[in-house]
Amino acid sequence: MRRRDFLKACGAASTAVLAGQTVGISQTSGDVPFDDELVFLLSDVHIRPGFRTVDAFASRIETLLAMNPRPRHLLIYGDLSQFWGKKEDYLVLREMMRPVEEAGVRWDLAFGNHDRRAPFFEVFPERVQSTPNVPGKYVSIVETPRADFILLDTLVEGEGDGAIDEQQRAWLEKTLAGYSKPVFVGAHHPVEQTGLAEMLAASPVVAGYIFGHHHNWLHVVADGLPRLTLPSAGYFWDFGYVVLRFIGDEAVFELKIVDHFPDLGEGKDANPPEEPLPKWLDVVHRKTGEAFIVPLHKG
Ligand SMILES: [Fe+2]
C-alpha cells in the first residue's frame, strides 16, 4: 500500500494537500469561537525554503485554524529553522505565521539548536523583549486560565546540546517561588541537559516539563517529574502535533500522529520513500490517539 493510501485508510493523515511551496492557508470563515484553555503544541518544524517541511508545517497550521473551537495558543518548542538560523528559513516562517496571527491565535516559541537568535529577531523584531526576563535569552511566560507555560532558552549557538546558565536558573527559581498557579516548564532540549530536573520536581507548582529535540512522542514520569517529548511537525521520526485540554484537575495532552519516517542517514534532503516499511506504519497505528494525562496539582 502506498504511504498516502495507508495514512488515509487509518484516518491519521492530514488530508491537506498544498500546491508547491506557495503558502496559501486560508482562514476559516465565520465566527469561530476561541477556547482560551486549548493549546496547540508543535516542535521541530525545520523550515527551509522549498523543502517538504514547509508543506508539513502548512498542514499543521491548516489543522489548527480549522479547529472549532479554535485554540487560543500555539506553542512551538524549537528548531523552527533547518539551516541553523538562516534568515531565509525565518522569512518563510514569517509568511506562514501570518494567517495564525490574523486569526488571533497567540503563538510563542523556544529556540532549538537549529535556531539562531540574531536572524530570528531580524525577521521577527516584535519578539524582542524590551525588558527581557533573562538578558541575552528569549524566555517567556504564556498564561492560560488553568495553567501557565514557561518557555526557557536552552540554545547554545554552535552546539547540538542545550544548557541553562546560572542567570537563567536563578530567574526560574525566583519566578517559581512566586507562583501559586500550575505551570508547565519547557524548552527545546531534554531536562537532563538543563540541570533543572531536581528543582522542577521539588517545586509545588510545576506540573511537568515539555520539550522537543528527539522528534518522537514520548512521555514518562521520572523522579517525580512528568516529562513529555513532542513529535516533529514534519521532519523525521514522528510527524504530528499535540492538543492540550484541561479536563477536571488534569492536563490531557493528546497526540495526533500523521506519519513516521526515521532518519535513514541520507542527509537533510531525504524524503520518505513512497513504499514505507510496515514497522514505520505500525508506529503510526500504535501511537494514534495516545494521550498523556498529568495532574495539575501535586500531592
Ligand atoms: Fe529538531
Residues whose N, C-alpha, C, O or C-beta is under 5 A from the ligand:
A	BS01	LIG	D44 D79 H213
